[in-house]
Amino acid sequence: MIVKARQKSEEHLMLESLHARNGLTEKDKQYYYGLEKGYQGELLFDSWMEELKVDCLILNDVRLKQRNNHFQNDSLMLLAGKLFLFEVKNFEGDYYYEAGRFLQKDKEERNNPLIQLEKNESLLRQLLHTHNIQAPVFAYVVFVNPAFTLYQAPMDKPIIYPSQIRRYLQQFNQLSTPVSMRERQLSEKLTALHNEKSPYSQVPDYEFGQLKKGMYCAGCRKFTLLERREKLFCPKCNWAESVESAVIRNVKEQQLLFPNRKIRTIETYEWCGKMIDKQRIYRILCKHLNKRYHGKMTYYEFENPEDI
């Protein structure tokens, strides 16, 4: 049972939008590509976790804080009184393990995920102790990319390789222990301690005027949408959605990037690249948002901030 579903972080969504709207430097693009590749690897691991038939609790992408230390857990699983921590890596290509270091084929060093795992495992144990929770923790680095190879790999390290993932997870299906109330309470506690925003966000500075305006495709994120009656259609990837849905999606994106700007018809018209006429945008905003007034200015707000 998935207690906390995986979602893109606010930082990820902002960088995704800025990338589509030409708001990233080459350096920022590389950071965004790394986030996206990591996220795709986590989704791949999730697909294997979904094959589990055993009664368990799964929490994805849990950001916790122990004293002044923030740490992110890619995937946590509560099962048979134990807490499993999985650090998911989507590394690709040939790597070497040498003197405790991860080296690529050209000998360029990468961050050692085993060090990161050890740190997260330690902080997780400390957090449990702080809250008087007793649960043994078992932590592993999971390499999900089938194109990954680690030469000179140590045999005594908590590593699960791509060819081992399904076999490793299937062993849990032999268990018949149901989820206990204690495990449910622990999952609720960890979910309550989750921090939505990361303190290590690396979103660059940007301004409204410098970003490309228009409505890009939600499927391929290209500015290729064509209007056909009440729908917008992308000839590049065949994505289709209603005009209404696309406008609201763009309003949410605008609010994500510019939370302090009021939602107004004229600015939404400009943000959407003047693709949809102002009267139509006005009707959509009136239908889905609450109308507000500040002097002579009319603006709109989502009824629930979580809708953004």
N, C-alpha and C positions, 0 to 999 in steps of 0.2 A: 504494500500500500504506500503510495506516494503522499507524504504529509506536506512537503514543500516542493512545489514544482520548480523546474529551472526556468529562469527568465533572463533576458539580457539586462545587464546593469544599466543604470542611468548613463554612466560614462560611455558604455558601448553604444547605446542608442544615439547619444549626442554625436559621437564620432562618426557613426553610420550616416547620420543626416549631413554633417559637415563634409564628409567625403563625397556624398552625392552632389552637394552644392558647391563643390570646388573651394572648400574652406580649410583644407589641410595642406601643410607643406609636405615635402617628400619624407622627412623624418617622422612627422605625425602620421602619415599614411602607413609607414612600416609598423608603427605601434598599433594602429587600427587593424592592419592585416594580421598581426600576431594575436590580438584579441579575438578576431573573427575565426581564425584557425583553431584557437584553443576552445572556443565555444562549439564549433562543429565537432571537435573531438569529444567534448563532454556529451553532446547529443548522441554520438555514436555509442559511447559507454552506456548512456541511458537506455538505448535500444536493447542492449544485452541485459541490463538490469530488469527490464520489463518482462523478460522471459522467465524470471524467477516465479516459481509456483509456491514457495514456502511463505508462511505468514511472517511478514517483517514490516518494518517502518523505514521509509527512505526520505531523507532530507537532502535536497540539492542546493548547492551554491549558498552555503550558510556562512555569513560574515560575522565573526564574533570578536569580542574584546576582553582580554584578561589584563587587568590593571591598565597600563598604557600601551599594551601591545594589541594591534589589530591583526587578525589572521582570517583567511578565507579557506573554507573547506569545500572542495569540489563536490564530494558526495559522502554522506554519512548514512550508515545502515544500522539499525537496531534489530538484533536477532539473538534469540536464546540467551538473553541476559548480557550480551556483549555489544560493544559499540565498534563498528568498523569504519575506518577513515580511508577514503580512496582519493589520492592525488592523481588526477588524470592529465596525461601529457600526449599531445598530438605531434611529437617529433617525427621528422621524416628524413630518411637518408641513413648514411653510415656514420656511426659514432664509436668512439673508443673510450673505455674506462681505464684511466691510468693514474695511479697514485691519488685516488679519491677525486679525480677530476673527470668531467664529461667533455670530450674533445670531438670536434667534427673531423671529417677526413682531411681537411686542410690544416688540421691542428688548432683551429680556432676554438677557444674554450667557451662553453655554454654554462649557464647556471646549473649546478648540480641539484636535480630534483630530490635527491635523497636528503640533502641538507635542509631543504624546504620542508620535506615531510617530517623530519626529526623535530624541527622547530614547531610545526603545527601540532604534532602529536603531544609534545611537551606542554604547549599552551592549553591544549584541550584537556589534558589530565589536570593541570593546575586549575582550570575553570571548574571542572567537576568537583575538585576538592574544595574550592571556595564555596560552592553551593551544597556542600555535604552530600554529594552524590557519589555512590560507589558503583563503578561499572568498568570492567577491564576494556582497554582500548587496543585495537589491532590495526595498524596502519600500513598501507601499501602504496607504492607508485605504480600506476597502470599505464603502460604504453599502448595506445589504441590503434596507431597507424600501422597497417600491414607492411608498409614500405620502410619501416624502421628496423635497423639492425644495430646491436650493441656488441662490439668486439671486446674480447678480454673481460667479459661480464663476470662479476663476482657471484659466487654461488650462494653466499650467506646473506644477501641483501634482500629486503622486502620488495621485490620487483615482480610484477606480473606482465608478461610479454603478450603481444597480440594473439599468438597461437595458443596461449594458455587461458585467456579470459573466459571463454565459454565453459571450458572444463572446470576452472576454478569456481565459477558461480554455480554450476550444476551440482556441486557437492552439497550445497545448502538445501537443495530440494529433497535430500534424504532425511532432513529434520522434520519433526512433526510437532515441535513445541509452539503453542499459540503465543501471540503477543500478549504480554502481561500488562496489568494496570501500571506497574512501575515503569515499564518501557514507554507506555503512552504518556505518562507524566513527564518523563525525560524528554521525549520528542516535543511536547508542548513547551517545556522550559527552554530548549534550544531554539525553537521557533520564536519564542518571545524575546530571546536575547539577540536575535538576528538584527544586524544593522543594515538598513536599506542602502545607505550611501557609504561609499568607500572614502576614507580620508586621503587616499593616495591617487585620487583622480588626476589624469593628465590631459584634460581637455584644454586646448590652446585658447587664447583670446580671439574673439571674432566680433564683428559688427553686422547689423542688419543690412546695411548698404553694400557690403562686400560679397554677400552670398548670392548665388545664382537663384533666381526666382522661377517658379513654375511648379507643375505637379508631376513628380516622377513616379514611375511604376513601382508598386509595392513588391512586385516579384523580382525584377532584375535591377531595380533602382536606376533606370535610365529614363531620360526625358523624352520618351517616345509615345506617350499616350495620345490616342485619337478619340474624339467624342463621336459616339454613335447613339443617337436618340437619348435615352436616359442613362447610358453607360459610358465608361471610359475603357478603351481597349488598347492593349499593347501588342503591336504586330511582331515585336521581337521575341516575346516569351509567351504570348497568348493569355496574359493575365487580364482579367476583366473585373470591374467593380462598378457599383452605381456612382453617379456623380455625387450624390449625397454623402455616401461613405467616404469618397475620396476627399471631399472638402473637409469633413470632420477630421479625417486622418491628418490633413495638412494643418488644421487649426491646432491639433494636439502637438504636432511637431513644432509649430511656431511657439507654443506655450512652453514646450520642453526647453527650447533654445533661449527663449526670451520670457522668462516667468514674470518679469516686472512690467512687461508691456501689456496694455489693455487689448482685449480682443475686439477689434472694430471691423466693420464691413469693408472700409476702404483699404485697411492694411491687409486683410485676408485676401481681398481682390488682387492686391499687388503681390502678396506672397505666392498666390496660385498662378502667377505669371499672366494675369488678366485673361486667363483661359475660360473662366466662367463669369458670366455677366454679374454685375453688382446686385441687381435685384434678386437674382437666383441665390446668391450667397447670403443676402439679407434674409430671405425666407428660410434657408437652411439653418442659419444661426438662431433665428427666432424659434424654430421648431425644436432644436436640440439643446440650446443653452438658455440660461436665464438672462433676461434683459435688465441692464442696470443703467443708472443715470448719474452723471457727475456734472452739475451745471447744465450746459447745453450739449455736453458730449454723451452719446449713447455708446455703451459697450456691453460685452456679454461675458458671462462666467459659467463654467461647468457647475452643475449643482453639487456634484461630489468631486473634490480634488483628485480622488483616486481614478477618476475617469480619464485623466490626462495621461 
